[in-house]
């Protein structure tokens, strides 16, 4: 008769280490999830994601209706920056200080963007509408047809996402 195989101490130790590794991995995953991640795609704890809530999510986190990071090109260290991180949580713009200097980000509240703007050179830039705002975000072209400055990311947004962002900026 064959004697049943017994687990060696090494095999038992191996199984325990693998189990511990899995537990530690799950704990790390849970701890690194964004605190504002939706319960399920397109929902919040209050229910379905409204266009206004989606606009706020895009502005503050750079994430879409499914909680995924919206793809974008970025200037140097600003790869993970959101609208709020550059333009301020109030969307009024601010000065960003970097190692070798600083630059000013503009006021992007819809009440400002939808009005003609007097440029420092004395030129008047036409107001933004949904189409020109989408073009600025996705192609880096301002309302007058000129190029936006390099620090401005180019976002891969849908028309619905642009409209949601406008809805949110109208509340600022």
C-alpha positions as CSV (number, residue, x, y, z in Angstrom):
1,X,0.0,0.0,0.0
2,X,1.1,3.5,-0.8
3,X,1.4,5.8,2.1
4,X,-0.4,9.2,1.5
5,X,1.8,12.1,0.8
6,X,2.3,14.6,3.5
7,X,2.8,18.3,3.1
8,X,6.2,19.4,3.8
9,X,6.9,22.4,5.9
10,X,8.2,24.2,2.9
11,X,5.0,23.6,0.9
12,X,2.9,24.9,3.8
13,X,5.1,27.9,4.1
14,X,4.8,28.5,0.4
15,X,1.0,28.4,0.5
16,X,0.9,30.8,3.5
17,X,3.2,33.3,1.8
18,X,1.1,33.2,-1.4
19,X,-2.1,33.8,0.6
20,X,-0.5,36.6,2.5
21,X,0.7,38.2,-0.8
22,X,-2.9,38.1,-2.2
23,X,-4.3,39.6,1.0
24,X,-1.7,42.4,0.9
25,X,-2.4,43.0,-2.8
26,X,-6.1,43.4,-2.1
27,X,-5.5,45.8,0.8
28,X,-3.2,47.9,-1.4
29,X,-5.7,48.0,-4.2
30,X,-8.6,49.0,-1.9
31,X,-6.5,51.7,-0.3
32,X,-5.4,53.2,-3.6
33,X,-8.8,53.4,-5.2
34,X,-10.1,57.0,-5.6
35,X,-12.3,58.0,-2.7
36,X,-14.8,59.5,-5.1
37,X,-15.0,56.5,-7.4
38,X,-18.6,55.7,-8.4
39,X,-20.4,52.7,-6.9
40,X,-20.9,51.5,-10.5
41,X,-20.4,53.0,-13.9
42,X,-22.4,56.2,-14.4
43,X,-23.8,56.3,-10.8
44,X,-23.1,58.0,-7.5
45,X,-24.4,57.3,-4.1
46,X,-27.3,59.6,-4.9
47,X,-28.3,57.7,-8.1
48,X,-27.6,58.1,-11.8
49,X,-24.9,60.6,-12.9
50,X,-26.5,63.8,-14.2
51,X,-24.8,65.9,-16.8
52,X,-24.0,68.5,-14.1
53,X,-22.4,65.8,-11.9
54,X,-20.5,64.5,-14.9
55,X,-19.2,68.0,-15.6
56,X,-18.1,68.4,-12.0
57,X,-16.4,65.0,-12.1
58,X,-14.5,65.9,-15.3
59,X,-13.5,69.3,-13.9
60,X,-12.3,68.0,-10.5
61,X,-11.0,64.5,-11.3
62,X,-10.4,64.3,-15.1
63,X,-12.6,61.1,-15.1
64,X,-15.4,60.1,-17.4
65,X,-18.9,58.8,-16.6
66,X,-17.4,55.3,-16.0
67,X,-14.8,56.6,-13.6
68,X,-12.0,56.1,-16.1
69,X,-9.3,58.7,-16.6
70,X,-10.0,60.7,-19.7
71,X,-7.1,60.5,-22.2
72,X,-5.2,63.7,-22.8
73,X,-1.9,65.0,-24.0
74,X,-0.1,67.1,-21.5
75,X,2.8,69.5,-21.0
76,X,5.7,68.0,-19.0
77,X,4.7,67.5,-15.4
78,X,1.1,68.3,-15.9
79,X,0.2,64.9,-17.3
80,X,-2.2,64.1,-14.4
81,X,-3.5,67.6,-13.9
82,X,-7.2,68.3,-13.9
83,X,-9.1,71.5,-14.8
84,X,-9.4,72.4,-11.1
85,X,-5.7,71.8,-10.4
86,X,-4.7,74.4,-13.0
87,X,-7.6,76.8,-13.1
88,X,-8.6,76.6,-9.4
89,X,-11.5,74.9,-7.8
90,X,-13.5,78.1,-8.4
91,X,-12.5,78.1,-12.2
92,X,-11.3,81.7,-11.9
93,X,-7.8,80.9,-13.0
94,X,-4.6,81.3,-11.0
95,X,-0.8,81.5,-11.2
96,X,1.0,78.2,-11.4
97,X,4.5,78.3,-10.0
98,X,7.0,75.8,-11.5
99,X,10.8,75.4,-11.0
100,X,12.0,78.0,-13.4
101,X,9.1,80.4,-13.3
102,X,5.3,80.6,-13.4
103,X,2.4,81.1,-15.8
104,X,-1.2,82.3,-15.4
105,X,-4.2,80.2,-16.2
106,X,-7.3,82.0,-17.3
107,X,-10.7,82.3,-15.8
108,X,-12.8,79.5,-17.4
109,X,-16.1,80.2,-15.7
110,X,-18.8,80.1,-18.5
111,X,-19.9,83.6,-17.6
112,X,-16.4,84.7,-18.6
113,X,-15.8,82.4,-21.6
114,X,-19.1,83.3,-23.2
115,X,-18.2,87.0,-23.4
116,X,-15.8,88.8,-25.8
117,X,-12.4,89.1,-24.1
118,X,-10.0,92.0,-24.4
119,X,-6.5,90.6,-24.9
120,X,-3.4,92.4,-23.4
121,X,-2.4,93.4,-27.0
122,X,-5.7,95.3,-27.3
123,X,-7.4,92.7,-29.6
124,X,-10.9,91.5,-28.8
125,X,-11.2,87.7,-28.7
126,X,-14.7,86.4,-29.7
127,X,-16.7,84.6,-27.0
128,X,-16.7,80.8,-26.8
129,X,-19.7,78.7,-27.7
130,X,-20.0,74.9,-27.3
131,X,-18.3,74.3,-30.6
132,X,-15.3,76.6,-30.1
133,X,-15.0,75.4,-26.5
134,X,-14.8,71.8,-27.6
135,X,-12.2,72.8,-30.2
136,X,-10.1,74.5,-27.5
137,X,-10.3,71.4,-25.2
138,X,-9.6,68.8,-27.9
139,X,-7.4,70.7,-30.4
140,X,-5.9,73.6,-28.4
141,X,-7.4,76.3,-30.6
142,X,-8.9,79.4,-29.0
143,X,-12.1,81.1,-30.0
144,X,-10.3,83.4,-32.4
145,X,-8.5,80.5,-34.2
146,X,-5.1,80.9,-32.5
147,X,-3.2,78.2,-30.6
148,X,-3.6,77.9,-26.9
149,X,-0.4,78.0,-24.8
150,X,1.5,74.7,-24.4
151,X,0.6,74.0,-20.8
152,X,-3.1,73.5,-21.8
153,X,-3.7,69.8,-22.3
154,X,-5.6,68.4,-25.3
155,X,-8.5,66.3,-23.9
156,X,-10.2,63.3,-25.7
157,X,-13.7,64.4,-24.9
158,X,-17.1,63.5,-26.4
159,X,-19.6,66.2,-27.2
160,X,-21.7,65.0,-24.3
161,X,-18.7,65.4,-22.0
162,X,-18.0,68.9,-23.3
163,X,-21.7,69.9,-22.8
164,X,-21.6,68.4,-19.2
165,X,-18.4,70.5,-18.5
166,X,-20.1,73.6,-19.8
167,X,-23.1,72.9,-17.6
168,X,-20.8,72.7,-14.6
169,X,-18.8,75.8,-15.5
170,X,-22.2,77.7,-15.7
171,X,-22.5,77.1,-11.9
172,X,-19.2,78.8,-11.2
